[in-house]
Amino acid sequence: MRIATTIFLTDETIRPDRLGRELEQRGFAGLYLPEHTHIPVSRETPAPMGEPLPREYGRTLDPFIALGQAAAVTERLALGTGITLVGQHDPVDLAKQVATLDFLSGGRFTLGVGYGWNAEEAADHGVEWSTRRELARDRVALMRALWAGEPTAYQGAFGSVRASLAYPKPVHGAPRILLGGAAGPKLFGQIADYADGWLPIGGRGLTETVPALRQAWTDAGRTGEPVVVPYAVRPSPGKLAHYRELGLAEVVLQLPAAGDAEVLRTLDDFAQYL
């Protein structure tokens, strides 16, 4: 099982180039980064991880720029977002960012897609909260049109693009797309509809939910199996053994949002799982 990592990189933590080198030298499989453009001070939306909201949420580096720096100093380290708030981006611009990062890294990028939890943050981007899931699906479809091998037009409920020359292309035609979110028929239907798999935060309850996702996948007429990557996991030997028993090929371990010394100590501790 591949052991990847995630961290809230900020202006106060280890830098992405240092972290990327250290991960690759130690044999970790990948680095996934979260996204928040800003956190409105006046916020009615409760933080799902509890209050007060941790300091790093309002200081997060742009994941694409940070991953680009990590890509430049590594050769094998997989790169991903966990997650990109697709509804908060112009999809034409985002398609270019994704394609460029994937191209320059040699096809190492995974696009984690999420719908978000912070209604105030989304509102500042012009996102209508009640339609954010449909908006994300529409924007992924538009981006797929721009990543297509031939000029392809797209007309959706929330946006459109003309058949266009849009290079570079992602190395493998489109990056792997994983949806984040809570388990349930709605999310599993969306994964089966337009994604490649699921990023379940924390990785709890997978004994019941992984078979349900696989059934939704089959019911939708998809072949093979959906990718399931437990995300932001606090590891233990028993937990990782359980993931292997479920047939999962990758797990993403949570690193502290901290400086060099603490992060590197944590990597040395996590090395027992490689």
N, C-alpha and C positions, 0 to 999 in steps of 0.2 A: 504494500500500500504506500502510495506517495504521501510524504509529509510536507505540506506547505504551511505557510504562516500568514497571519494578518496583523496589522498594527495601525493605530491612529497616528500617522506621522504628522507632526506639527512643527512650528518654528522653535519648539522647546525640546524636541526629541532627537534621537539619532537621525542622521541624514540618510536619504534613500540610497545614495551611492555607497556609503559605508555599509549599510545594512545588506544591500544586494551582494556585495563582495563576500561578506561574512556568511550569508546564507549559502551561496554557491560553494564556497570553500569547505563548508561543513557537510555538504551533501543534501541540503533541504531542496525540495522540489519546486517551490514557488513562493511568490509574494503577491498577496491580494490587498488592495487598499480601499477604504471606504470613502464616501463623499458627503460633505456638507458645504455648500457655498457660504452660508452664514447662519447664525442662530438669532432670530429676533429676540431682543431683550424682553419685550412684552409678548408673552407666550401663554396661551390658554391650553395648548395641546400638552397633555402629560407625557413625560418621557417614559417609554416602555421599559427602560432599564432602571427606572426609579429616579426620584428627585433627592438632592439637587442634580441637575444634569452635569456629568463629568466635564471638567475644564477643557479637555481636548476637543470636544465637539465644536466649539466655537473657534478653533485654531487649526483646523485640518488643512493640510496641503492639498492643492489640486492633484487628484490621483493620476491624471494623464501626464502631467509634467514630471511628477515624482517618479512614476514608472518609467518614463523615458530616460531619466537620469540613471535609474537602476539598470535598464536595458543596455545602456551604453558601456557599462563596466562589467557585464556578465555575458556568458555565451549560451548557457543551458537553462538558466532560471526561468521558470514559467511566470508569467505576469498576468494579473487580473484585477478587476474591480469587484468589490464586495460591499456595497453595490454602487452602480451608477444610477442616479435618479434621472432616468431618461426623459421623464416629462418636463424636467427643468432645463432641458437643452434644446437649442435649435437642432433638428435632426440632420440637416444637411451639414452643418458644422461638425456635429458629433460623428457622423459617418466618416468624415475626413480625418478626424482625430484618431478614431479607432483604426482605420485603414493604415494610416501613417505609422502608428505605434506597432501594429502587427507586422507591417512590411519591414520596418527598420529592425525589429527584433527577430526576424526570421520565422514568423508565424507562432510566436510564443504567447499570444494574448487571448484571455478569456473575458468576455463581457458579462459581468454579473449585473442583472437588471432588477431594480426595486421600485416600489411605488411610493415609498416614503412614509414617515410617521408624523412629520412636523407640518401641520396645516399652514402655519404662518410663513414658514420658509417657502413652501410651495406657492402660496398666494403671491409672494413677492416676485415670483417667476410667471405670474399670470395663469397658474394652474387652477382649474376648477376641481375642488377636492372630490366631488362625487363621481367625476369621470376620469380620474387619474389612471385607473387600470386600463380603460379603453384607449386613453391617450398614449400610454406607454406601448401598447400593442401596435397602434397605428404608426408610431414613430419607428419602432423596430422594423415594420414592414417597409416603410419608406427607405430606411437605411439599407435594407437588403436589396432594394432596387438599385441603389447607387453602388453597391458592392458587386452586382451581377457582372458577368463577363461581357455582355453586350449592353449598349445603351438601353435602359428600361425605364419606362414612365410608371408613375404611381399616383393614384388619386384615392385619398382616404377621407375619412370623416373629419380629421383634424389637420390635414396637410396634404400637399401634393408636390411632385417634382417632375419636371420634363425629362424625357429620355436624354441622357447627358453623357459626355465624356467625364469620367470621374476616376482619376488615378492618384496614387497607387491603389491597387486592390489588396485586400487581405490575402495572405499567402495561400490559404486553403479555400478560397471562395467566399467565406464568411467566417468570423471567429466563432468559437463555441459560445453559446448563449445560455446562461443559467439564471433562473428566476429565484429571487429570495422572497420569503413570506411564510406566513403561518400555514400549517397543514390544513387541508380541507378540500372538498370537491371543487370549489371555485378555482382555487390556485392550481390544483392538479389538472383541471380542464384547460387552463391557460398554458401550463407547461406543455401539455400534449398538443395544444394548438399551434404554438409558434416558437418553442424553445427546445433546448437540448437536454435540460435537466433542472435540478433543484439545488439551492443553497439553503439548507435548514440551519438556522442560527442555533448554536448550542448543541445540536445533535441529539436531543432527547426524544424518546417515544418512537424511534425509527422502526422498532419491531413491528408496530402496527401500521405506520404511515408509509413505509417503503412499499409493502405489497399493495396498498391502496393506490399509490402513484403508478406502480407498474400496471395495475389493472386499468386505470384511466388511460394510460398510454396505449395499451392493447385495444381498448374499446374505441379509441380515436383512429385506429387503423395504422398506428405507427409501428415500424418494425424495430427489432432489437429491444433494448431497454433504455430508459432514461438514465442519465448520469445523476448520481446523488453524491454531493460533496458536503459533509457536515462542516459547518463554518463557525469560526470563533469558539473553538472547543477548548475547554480546560482539560488537558489529557490525563489519562491514567492507563496503566497497562490493560486493565479489564475493559475499559471503554473502547480502546483501539482494537482489541481482540474481537469485541462484539461487532464492530464495523466490518472487520474482515469476514466474520461469519455471515454477515448480510450480503457479502459480495461487493462491497464498496472498494473502489480503487484509489481514493484520495480523501484526505482529511486536512482541514485548515486549522492550525493551532493559534490561539490568541496570545500575542506578545503584549507586554505592558507598554503604554504610551510614556516612554521614559528615555533617559539619556543613554549614551553608549554603554556605560558600565553595567547598568541593570539589564538592558536588552541582551547584551552578550552573555551575561550570567544565565539568563533564561534560555538562550540558545544552547548553552552548554548543558543545561539540565534537560532540555528537550531532545538532545542528541541521543539519549537512551532509546528513543522511539524510532530512530532511523534504521 
